[in-house]
């Protein structure tokens, strides 16, 4: 599974509301934060997408999903 698929699945899982608040959400969010802190996260996230427009769309979708999940994208 590609990095993009793994990252998207984890964020989608957090957004679903399935996890109870507490340890489970903390572990899931920490995993996502570790993905986002990778040096070349955008390049890695879009590495398997050939077209620039499709890369931009994938990044926008990721940021939208992160915002829906409650991640603070400005800090």
C-alpha positions in Angstrom: 0.0 0.0 0.0 1.3 3.4 -0.9 2.1 6.1 1.7 -0.8 8.1 0.3 -3.2 5.3 0.9 -2.0 4.5 4.4 -2.1 8.2 5.4 -5.5 8.8 3.9 -6.9 5.6 5.6 -5.6 6.7 9.0 -7.0 10.2 8.7 -10.4 8.9 7.4 -10.5 6.5 10.4 -10.0 9.4 12.8 -12.6 11.4 11.0 -15.2 8.6 11.2 -15.8 9.1 14.9 -15.4 5.4 15.6 -12.6 5.9 18.2 -13.5 6.9 21.7 -11.8 10.0 23.1 -8.8 9.0 25.1 -5.9 6.7 24.5 -7.2 5.3 21.1 -7.6 8.8 19.6 -4.2 9.9 21.0 -2.4 6.9 19.4 -4.2 7.5 16.1 -3.5 11.2 16.1 0.1 10.7 17.1 0.6 8.4 14.1 -0.9 10.9 11.7 1.3 13.7 13.2 4.3 11.5 12.7 3.3 11.1 9.0 2.9 14.9 8.6 6.3 15.6 10.2 8.2 13.6 7.6 10.7 15.8 5.7 9.2 15.4 2.3 5.6 14.5 3.2 4.0 16.2 0.2 6.5 14.6 -2.3 6.0 11.3 -0.7 2.2 11.6 -0.5 2.0 12.5 -4.2 4.9 10.4 -5.5 2.7 7.9 -7.3 0.6 10.5 -9.0 1.9 11.5 -12.5 -0.1 14.6 -13.3 0.4 17.9 -11.4 -3.3 18.7 -11.3 -4.0 15.3 -9.8 -1.3 15.9 -7.2 -2.8 19.3 -6.3 -6.3 17.7 -6.0 -4.9 14.9 -3.7 -3.2 17.4 -1.4 -6.4 19.6 -1.2 -8.4 16.5 -0.3 -5.9 15.5 2.4 -6.0 19.0 3.9 -9.8 19.0 3.8 -9.9 15.7 5.6 -7.3 16.9 8.2 -9.4 20.0 8.9 -12.6 17.8 9.2 -10.8 15.6 11.7 -9.8 18.6 13.8 -6.1 18.9 13.0 -4.8 22.4 13.4 -3.1 23.1 10.0 -1.8 26.5 10.9 0.6 25.5 13.6 
